[in-house]
């Protein structure tokens, strides 16, 4: 790779080391997995599409499609989690079960929950029946209500199917909300038009029972479907989120009624089911993008994920130019309260260490690496990263004795964040497979926050982008470190773990054990 060697790092009082250390041997039994606090999933099952709802007392309820590896003739009942802070979840169990094969909903699809002007709670959802419902179509919109959000009553008489000119089999994911300016309810539906392709269809109602079709709100004519649509306002702009191609996208508008246009880069997290079917909700005045991280398709790290997995919530940020960004939920600071000192157990190549800064100089044919020892089961690592414009740097995970590190990359040369289980020596030979685009030229220093919980690793950069991954190379006693194939600096490094009981269990040892 071409490198600009004129770029310099301001390093003072640094001991530069250009050698290879023998790494300490560490037993795997020092690593103990933790309960999922940040990214929950039901025991023996998976979280599918979420339907977030904020209650009057400031609780976020995450209704979701319950998925298993052994779905039967009926599948995807709606279950629910509740949380007040995004790091303590209550499993509320079954909310709404699927119907019989003789009914429209032996399988349930995504929907939404709202409190109506009548004071009742309403759940609109997708009914799916592969028999075609007597020619009406495989999919329809269905309605249930509740007085307490615990017991729900289905209203089969309110069921309706797609309009003329739209697919009977692709008509799903109703999102319903009250529009004060128009004094009526809107319903957004993922639909497929015979000539426009995938669209977000809009319906209106005054009573939540009778719905009038108003045509497409958004029709980009690019994707087969625009699943799980959601519409919200931040500042003076309106945003429409939707999902397809294993990716969650967004479009934006100056008006509630559109037109909505997608910015050139309208993806906030990675490709390939690492973050999908996201809808939004406010919790205590902060808006979150709530979706799921797919489960791994293979037993080892790979760029292949399957539908459904663990809860994954990003905090939304409105950037100066009106586009959206994401960052780690601010409430995580209440969970990760104990500081973890760090040190290096071994280095490879030219590495300088001073205070909370690691400076590396990689070569065209080899990377510089600083190994920081065993990764804690759950932790955050925050730092500032500077790297050359045609370079690649980031975090490594793996077996230090075998030197079998895989790389989570800030790849300035390609303009992406990526991780797919590639080892360091494979990076230059293989193109990224699971990635998020990032304009590295927008900032000279990039602020990075990495959140880890067991094998789940979520990387946030500059409050703009996230890359969520499952990194099996990072658990069971594996090491964590930083690397670069160019000149790069990781400064202001701060590592935190949960306080209280969790820190007492792990003791006060540094990240790299002695």
C-alpha positions as CSV (number, residue, x, y, z in Angstrom):
1,X,0.0,0.0,0.0
2,X,1.1,3.5,-0.6
3,X,1.8,5.4,2.5
4,X,2.4,9.1,3.2
5,X,5.5,9.0,5.4
6,X,5.7,12.8,5.8
7,X,2.8,12.7,8.3
8,X,4.3,13.0,11.8
9,X,3.1,12.3,15.3
10,X,3.9,14.7,18.0
11,X,5.5,12.4,20.5
12,X,7.5,13.6,23.4
13,X,9.5,11.6,25.9
14,X,8.5,8.4,24.2
15,X,10.4,5.1,24.4
16,X,10.1,3.7,20.8
17,X,10.4,0.0,20.7
18,X,11.0,-2.0,17.5
19,X,11.0,-5.6,18.5
20,X,8.8,-8.6,19.2
21,X,8.0,-9.6,22.8
22,X,7.1,-13.0,24.1
23,X,3.5,-12.8,25.3
24,X,2.5,-14.1,28.7
25,X,0.5,-17.3,28.8
26,X,-3.0,-16.8,30.3
27,X,-5.5,-19.5,31.2
28,X,-9.0,-19.2,29.7
29,X,-10.6,-19.7,33.1
30,X,-9.7,-16.1,34.1
31,X,-12.5,-15.1,31.7
32,X,-16.1,-15.6,32.8
33,X,-19.0,-14.5,30.6
34,X,-21.6,-12.1,32.1
35,X,-25.3,-11.9,31.9
36,X,-26.5,-9.7,29.1
37,X,-27.5,-6.4,30.6
38,X,-27.1,-4.1,27.5
39,X,-28.1,-6.5,24.7
40,X,-30.6,-9.0,26.1
41,X,-32.1,-12.0,24.4
42,X,-34.6,-14.6,25.7
43,X,-33.2,-17.9,26.9
44,X,-33.1,-20.4,24.1
45,X,-34.6,-17.9,21.6
46,X,-33.9,-14.6,19.7
47,X,-35.2,-11.1,19.5
48,X,-36.7,-10.3,16.1
49,X,-38.2,-6.9,14.9
50,X,-38.8,-4.5,17.8
51,X,-41.8,-2.3,18.4
52,X,-40.7,0.3,21.0
53,X,-43.1,2.3,23.1
54,X,-42.5,4.8,25.9
55,X,-45.0,4.6,28.8
56,X,-46.4,7.5,30.8
57,X,-44.0,6.8,33.7
58,X,-40.8,6.9,31.5
59,X,-40.3,3.2,30.8
60,X,-39.3,2.0,27.4
61,X,-41.2,-1.1,26.4
62,X,-39.7,-3.2,23.6
63,X,-42.3,-5.4,22.1
64,X,-40.6,-7.9,19.7
65,X,-41.1,-10.9,17.5
66,X,-40.0,-14.0,19.4
67,X,-38.0,-16.3,17.2
68,X,-36.5,-19.8,17.7
69,X,-34.5,-22.3,15.8
70,X,-37.6,-24.6,15.8
71,X,-40.5,-22.5,14.7
72,X,-43.6,-24.6,14.1
73,X,-46.7,-24.0,12.0
74,X,-47.4,-21.0,14.1
75,X,-44.5,-18.6,14.9
76,X,-43.3,-15.2,16.0
77,X,-45.6,-14.4,18.9
78,X,-45.0,-10.9,20.4
79,X,-43.0,-10.8,23.6
80,X,-41.9,-7.8,25.6
81,X,-38.9,-6.3,27.5
82,X,-39.1,-3.2,29.6
83,X,-36.3,-0.8,30.7
84,X,-35.9,2.6,32.3
85,X,-32.2,3.0,31.4
86,X,-31.2,0.6,28.6
87,X,-29.0,-1.5,30.9
88,X,-31.5,-3.1,33.2
89,X,-34.3,-5.0,31.4
90,X,-37.3,-6.8,32.8
91,X,-38.5,-9.8,30.7
92,X,-42.3,-9.4,30.6
93,X,-42.9,-12.5,28.6
94,X,-45.7,-13.2,26.1
95,X,-47.8,-10.2,25.1
96,X,-49.8,-11.5,22.0
97,X,-49.9,-15.0,20.7
98,X,-50.3,-16.0,17.0
99,X,-53.6,-17.4,15.8
100,X,-54.8,-20.6,14.2
101,X,-54.1,-21.7,10.6
102,X,-57.8,-20.9,9.9
103,X,-57.1,-17.2,10.9
104,X,-55.0,-14.5,9.2
105,X,-52.2,-14.6,11.8
106,X,-50.7,-18.1,12.4
107,X,-47.6,-16.1,12.0
108,X,-47.2,-12.5,13.3
109,X,-45.1,-9.8,11.8
110,X,-43.9,-6.4,13.0
111,X,-46.2,-3.6,14.1
112,X,-46.5,-0.8,16.6
113,X,-48.0,0.2,20.0
114,X,-49.6,3.5,20.9
115,X,-51.9,5.1,23.4
116,X,-55.0,6.4,21.5
117,X,-56.9,9.5,22.1
118,X,-59.6,7.2,23.7
119,X,-57.1,6.4,26.5
120,X,-56.8,2.8,25.4
121,X,-53.6,1.1,24.2
122,X,-53.6,-0.2,20.6
123,X,-51.4,-2.7,19.0
124,X,-51.3,-2.9,15.2
125,X,-49.4,-5.8,13.7
126,X,-49.0,-7.9,10.6
127,X,-51.0,-11.1,10.1
128,X,-49.2,-13.6,7.9
129,X,-50.8,-16.8,6.5
130,X,-49.1,-18.7,3.7
131,X,-52.4,-20.2,2.6
132,X,-53.3,-16.8,1.2
133,X,-56.4,-16.2,3.3
134,X,-58.8,-17.4,0.6
135,X,-57.3,-15.2,-2.1
136,X,-57.1,-12.0,-0.1
137,X,-53.3,-12.3,0.2
138,X,-50.8,-13.7,2.6
139,X,-50.3,-10.5,4.6
140,X,-52.7,-8.1,6.3
141,X,-52.9,-5.4,9.0
142,X,-54.5,-6.5,12.3
143,X,-55.6,-4.7,15.5
144,X,-55.7,-5.5,19.2
145,X,-56.4,-3.2,22.2
146,X,-55.7,-3.2,25.9
147,X,-56.4,-1.2,29.1
148,X,-53.2,-2.1,30.8
149,X,-50.7,-3.4,28.1
150,X,-50.8,-6.8,29.8
151,X,-54.0,-8.4,28.5
152,X,-54.7,-7.7,24.8
153,X,-57.9,-8.4,22.9
154,X,-57.8,-9.0,19.1
155,X,-60.3,-7.2,16.9
156,X,-60.5,-9.4,13.8
157,X,-63.2,-7.2,12.3
158,X,-60.6,-4.4,11.9
159,X,-58.4,-6.5,9.7
160,X,-57.7,-5.1,6.2
161,X,-55.6,-6.1,3.1
162,X,-53.6,-4.3,0.5
163,X,-55.3,-1.9,-2.0
164,X,-55.7,-2.3,-5.7
165,X,-52.4,-2.2,-7.6
166,X,-50.3,-3.5,-4.6
167,X,-48.9,-6.9,-3.7
168,X,-51.3,-9.0,-1.7
169,X,-48.3,-10.9,-0.2
170,X,-46.1,-8.0,0.8
171,X,-48.2,-5.7,3.0
172,X,-46.8,-5.4,6.5
173,X,-45.2,-3.6,9.5
174,X,-47.8,-1.0,10.4
175,X,-46.5,2.1,12.3
176,X,-49.4,4.1,13.8
177,X,-49.2,7.5,15.5
178,X,-51.3,10.6,16.2
179,X,-50.6,13.6,14.0
180,X,-51.6,16.7,16.0
181,X,-51.4,19.1,13.0
182,X,-54.0,17.1,11.1
183,X,-56.0,15.8,14.1
184,X,-56.0,12.3,12.8
185,X,-53.9,9.1,13.0
186,X,-51.4,8.1,10.4
187,X,-50.5,4.5,9.6
188,X,-47.3,3.8,7.6
189,X,-47.1,0.3,5.9
190,X,-44.4,-1.5,4.1
191,X,-46.0,-2.2,0.7
192,X,-45.1,-3.2,-2.8
193,X,-46.6,-1.3,-5.7
194,X,-46.9,-3.0,-9.1
195,X,-44.9,-0.2,-10.9
196,X,-43.1,1.6,-8.1
197,X,-41.6,-1.4,-6.2
198,X,-41.2,-1.1,-2.5
199,X,-42.9,1.9,-1.0
200,X,-44.0,3.3,2.4
201,X,-47.8,3.5,2.0
202,X,-49.8,6.0,4.1
203,X,-53.2,5.6,5.6
204,X,-55.3,8.0,7.8
205,X,-58.0,7.4,10.4
206,X,-60.0,9.3,13.0
207,X,-61.1,6.3,15.1
208,X,-58.3,3.6,14.6
209,X,-60.9,1.4,13.0
210,X,-61.6,2.8,9.6
211,X,-58.6,3.6,7.4
212,X,-58.3,5.6,4.2
213,X,-55.5,4.9,1.8
214,X,-53.6,8.1,0.9
215,X,-51.0,6.7,-1.5
216,X,-47.2,6.3,-1.1
217,X,-45.4,8.7,1.3
218,X,-42.0,7.5,0.0
219,X,-41.3,5.6,-3.2
220,X,-37.5,5.6,-4.0
221,X,-37.9,2.9,-6.7
222,X,-34.8,1.2,-5.5
223,X,-35.6,-1.7,-3.2
224,X,-38.1,-4.6,-3.3
225,X,-39.6,-3.6,0.0
226,X,-39.1,-0.9,2.7
227,X,-39.7,-2.8,5.8
228,X,-40.5,-1.5,9.3
229,X,-41.0,2.1,8.4
230,X,-41.0,4.8,11.2
231,X,-41.4,8.5,11.0
232,X,-40.2,11.0,13.6
233,X,-39.1,14.6,14.1
234,X,-35.8,15.9,15.5
235,X,-35.2,19.6,15.6
236,X,-36.7,21.2,12.4
237,X,-36.5,18.0,10.3
238,X,-38.4,14.8,9.7
239,X,-36.8,11.4,9.3
240,X,-38.1,8.2,7.9
241,X,-36.3,5.0,8.8
242,X,-36.8,1.7,6.9
243,X,-35.0,-1.6,6.3
244,X,-34.1,-3.9,3.4
245,X,-31.1,-5.7,2.0
246,X,-30.1,-6.7,5.6
247,X,-29.6,-3.0,6.4
248,X,-31.5,-0.2,8.2
249,X,-31.7,3.1,6.1
250,X,-33.1,6.6,6.6
251,X,-34.4,9.4,4.5
252,X,-35.1,13.0,5.5
253,X,-37.5,15.9,4.8
254,X,-38.3,19.5,5.7
255,X,-42.0,18.5,6.0
256,X,-44.0,15.8,7.6
257,X,-45.7,15.2,4.2
258,X,-42.4,15.0,2.4
259,X,-40.8,14.8,-0.1
260,X,-38.4,12.5,1.6
261,X,-34.9,12.1,0.1
262,X,-32.1,9.8,1.1
263,X,-28.7,11.5,1.8
264,X,-25.7,10.1,-0.1
265,X,-24.8,8.0,2.9
266,X,-28.0,7.0,4.7
267,X,-26.7,3.9,6.7
268,X,-25.9,4.3,10.4
269,X,-24.6,0.8,11.2
270,X,-23.3,-2.1,9.3
271,X,-24.5,-4.3,6.5
272,X,-25.5,-8.0,6.6
273,X,-28.0,-8.2,9.5
274,X,-25.7,-6.6,12.1
275,X,-28.4,-4.1,12.7
276,X,-31.8,-4.5,11.2
277,X,-35.5,-3.6,11.4
278,X,-34.9,-0.6,13.6
279,X,-37.7,1.7,14.8
280,X,-37.4,4.7,17.1
281,X,-38.7,5.8,20.4
282,X,-38.1,8.6,22.9
283,X,-37.1,7.9,26.5
284,X,-36.9,10.9,28.8
285,X,-36.5,13.2,25.9
286,X,-33.8,11.3,24.1
287,X,-34.5,9.4,20.9
288,X,-33.2,5.9,20.3
289,X,-33.0,3.7,17.3
290,X,-34.1,0.2,18.4
291,X,-33.3,-2.9,16.4
292,X,-31.5,-6.2,16.7
293,X,-28.1,-7.6,16.1
294,X,-28.4,-10.8,14.1
295,X,-27.2,-14.1,15.4
296,X,-24.1,-15.6,13.9
297,X,-24.6,-18.0,11.0
298,X,-21.3,-19.9,11.6
299,X,-19.6,-21.0,14.8
300,X,-16.6,-18.8,14.1
301,X,-16.4,-15.1,13.2
302,X,-17.6,-14.5,9.7
303,X,-19.5,-11.8,7.7
304,X,-22.6,-13.9,7.8
305,X,-25.4,-13.3,10.2
306,X,-28.9,-14.7,10.5
307,X,-32.3,-13.0,11.1
308,X,-33.0,-12.1,14.8
309,X,-30.6,-12.1,17.7
310,X,-30.1,-9.7,20.6
311,X,-31.6,-6.3,21.4
312,X,-29.5,-3.4,20.1
313,X,-30.2,0.2,20.8
314,X,-28.3,3.3,19.5
315,X,-28.8,6.8,20.6
316,X,-29.6,9.1,17.7
317,X,-27.7,12.3,17.1
318,X,-28.7,15.1,14.8
319,X,-25.6,16.4,13.0
320,X,-25.0,20.1,12.1
321,X,-25.9,19.5,8.4
322,X,-29.2,17.8,9.4
323,X,-28.1,14.3,8.8
324,X,-28.3,11.6,11.5
325,X,-25.6,10.0,13.5
326,X,-25.5,7.5,16.3
327,X,-23.6,7.1,19.6
328,X,-23.6,4.8,22.6
329,X,-26.6,5.5,24.9
330,X,-25.6,8.1,27.5
331,X,-27.1,6.0,30.3
332,X,-24.3,3.4,29.8
333,X,-22.1,5.8,31.8
334,X,-24.3,4.9,34.8
335,X,-23.4,1.2,34.3
336,X,-19.7,1.4,33.5
337,X,-18.6,3.3,36.6
338,X,-15.3,1.6,37.5
339,X,-12.1,2.7,35.8
340,X,-9.8,-0.1,34.7
341,X,-6.1,0.7,34.4
342,X,-4.4,-0.7,31.3
343,X,-1.0,-1.8,30.4
344,X,0.7,-3.6,27.5
345,X,1.7,-7.3,27.7
346,X,3.6,-7.3,24.5
347,X,4.3,-5.4,21.4
348,X,5.2,-6.1,17.8
349,X,6.8,-3.6,15.5
350,X,7.5,0.0,16.3
351,X,5.3,1.1,19.3
352,X,5.6,4.0,21.7
353,X,3.7,4.2,25.0
354,X,3.4,7.2,27.2
355,X,0.7,7.8,29.7
356,X,-2.7,6.9,28.2
357,X,-1.4,7.1,24.6
358,X,-0.1,4.4,22.3
359,X,1.7,5.4,19.1
360,X,2.3,2.8,16.4
361,X,4.2,2.9,13.1
362,X,3.3,0.0,10.8
363,X,5.0,-0.9,7.6
364,X,3.6,-1.6,4.1
365,X,4.0,-5.4,4.7
366,X,3.5,-5.6,8.5
367,X,1.4,-4.1,11.2
368,X,2.5,-2.7,14.6
369,X,0.6,-4.2,17.5
370,X,0.3,-3.4,21.2
371,X,-1.3,-6.2,23.1
372,X,-3.2,-5.1,26.3
373,X,-4.0,-8.5,27.7
374,X,-7.3,-10.3,28.4
375,X,-10.4,-8.4,27.5
376,X,-12.9,-8.0,30.3
377,X,-16.2,-9.7,29.6
378,X,-18.0,-6.4,29.6
379,X,-16.3,-3.0,29.2
380,X,-16.1,0.2,27.3
381,X,-12.9,1.6,25.8
382,X,-12.9,5.2,24.8
383,X,-10.0,7.0,23.0
384,X,-9.1,9.4,20.2
385,X,-7.5,7.9,17.1
386,X,-5.3,9.7,14.5
387,X,-4.2,7.8,11.4
388,X,-2.9,8.5,7.9
389,X,-5.3,9.2,5.2
390,X,-4.4,6.0,3.3
391,X,-3.9,3.8,6.4
392,X,-5.8,1.3,8.4
393,X,-5.8,1.0,12.2
394,X,-8.0,-0.3,14.9
395,X,-8.4,-3.0,17.5
396,X,-7.2,-6.6,17.5
397,X,-8.7,-9.6,19.3
398,X,-7.3,-13.1,19.7
399,X,-4.7,-15.5,20.8
400,X,-1.5,-13.7,21.5
401,X,0.6,-16.9,21.8
402,X,-0.5,-18.0,18.3
403,X,-0.4,-14.4,17.1
404,X,-3.8,-15.1,15.5
405,X,-5.3,-11.7,15.8
406,X,-8.5,-10.6,14.0
407,X,-8.9,-6.9,13.2
408,X,-11.8,-4.5,13.9
409,X,-10.8,-1.8,11.4
410,X,-10.9,2.0,11.0
411,X,-10.0,1.8,7.3
412,X,-9.3,5.3,6.1
413,X,-7.9,4.0,2.7
414,X,-11.3,2.4,1.9
415,X,-13.4,4.8,3.9
416,X,-15.1,2.2,6.0
417,X,-15.4,0.5,9.4
418,X,-15.3,-3.2,9.1
419,X,-15.0,-6.6,10.9
420,X,-15.5,-10.0,9.4
421,X,-13.1,-12.2,11.2
422,X,-10.1,-11.5,9.0
423,X,-6.7,-11.9,10.5
424,X,-4.2,-9.1,10.3
425,X,-2.3,-10.7,7.3
426,X,-5.6,-11.1,5.4
427,X,-6.6,-7.4,5.5
428,X,-4.7,-6.4,2.4
429,X,-5.8,-9.4,0.4
430,X,-9.6,-9.3,1.1
431,X,-12.2,-6.6,0.5
432,X,-14.5,-5.6,3.4
433,X,-17.6,-7.8,3.6
434,X,-19.5,-6.3,6.5
435,X,-19.0,-2.6,6.9
436,X,-20.2,1.0,7.6
437,X,-19.0,3.8,5.4
438,X,-17.2,6.7,7.2
439,X,-15.8,9.9,5.8
440,X,-12.4,10.0,7.5
441,X,-11.6,13.3,5.9
442,X,-14.3,15.0,8.0
443,X,-12.1,15.0,11.1
444,X,-8.3,14.7,11.7
445,X,-8.9,13.1,15.0
446,X,-11.6,10.5,15.5
447,X,-13.3,9.9,18.8
448,X,-14.0,6.2,19.3
449,X,-16.1,4.4,21.9
450,X,-16.2,0.6,21.9
451,X,-18.8,-1.2,24.0
452,X,-18.3,-4.9,24.7
453,X,-20.6,-7.5,26.3
454,X,-19.5,-11.1,25.9
455,X,-19.0,-11.6,22.2
456,X,-21.0,-8.5,21.2
457,X,-18.7,-5.6,20.3
458,X,-20.2,-2.3,19.1
459,X,-17.9,0.4,17.8
460,X,-19.0,4.1,17.6
461,X,-16.9,6.7,15.8
462,X,-17.4,10.5,16.0
463,X,-21.0,10.3,17.0
464,X,-21.7,9.5,13.3
465,X,-21.5,5.8,12.7
466,X,-21.6,2.5,14.5
467,X,-20.4,-1.0,13.5
468,X,-21.9,-3.8,15.5
469,X,-20.3,-7.2,15.5
470,X,-20.1,-10.6,17.2
471,X,-16.5,-11.3,17.8
472,X,-15.8,-14.7,19.2
473,X,-12.1,-14.1,18.9
474,X,-12.5,-11.5,21.8
475,X,-13.9,-13.9,24.5
476,X,-12.8,-16.9,26.5
477,X,-9.6,-15.4,27.6
478,X,-8.7,-13.8,24.3
479,X,-6.5,-10.6,24.3
480,X,-7.4,-7.2,23.1
481,X,-5.0,-4.7,21.6
482,X,-4.5,-2.0,19.0
483,X,-2.8,-2.1,15.6
484,X,-1.9,0.0,12.6
485,X,-0.4,-0.6,9.2
486,X,0.6,3.1,9.1
487,X,1.5,5.8,11.5
488,X,-1.4,6.0,14.1
489,X,-2.0,7.2,17.6
490,X,-4.5,6.1,20.2
491,X,-4.6,8.8,22.8
492,X,-6.7,9.5,26.0
493,X,-7.4,5.8,26.4
494,X,-10.0,5.1,29.1
495,X,-11.3,1.7,30.0
496,X,-14.3,1.2,32.2
497,X,-16.2,-1.8,33.6
498,X,-19.4,-2.0,35.7
499,X,-19.1,-0.9,39.3
500,X,-20.6,-2.5,42.3
501,X,-21.1,-6.2,42.3
502,X,-19.5,-6.8,38.9
503,X,-16.3,-5.0,39.9
504,X,-16.1,-6.8,43.2
505,X,-16.4,-10.2,41.4
506,X,-13.5,-9.3,39.0
507,X,-11.4,-7.6,41.6
508,X,-9.2,-4.6,41.0
509,X,-6.7,-6.2,38.6
510,X,-5.7,-4.2,35.6
511,X,-6.8,-5.1,32.1
512,X,-3.6,-7.1,31.5
513,X,-3.1,-9.4,34.4
514,X,0.3,-9.9,36.0
